[in-house]
Amino acid sequence: MEQIQLWTNLLGNLGFPIVLTGYLLLRFEKRIEILTEAISDLKNTCSNCFYQNNKQP
């Protein structure tokens, strides 16, 4: 119940666009972290493949 009052108070004081932006940033933060991790893993995998393909016998 307190969360509803908090969101209503924020909405009244700050305005809809600011509250919506804050909500979306908090909600998508975890997904952004997961994507960053996946990109890092892909970079490492590509680097390893490139290194193995260019080894001198």
Buried (B, 14 or more C-beta within 10 A) or exposed (E): EEEEEEEEEBEEEEEEEEBEEEEEEEEEEEEEEEEEEEEEEEEEEEEEEEEEEEEEE
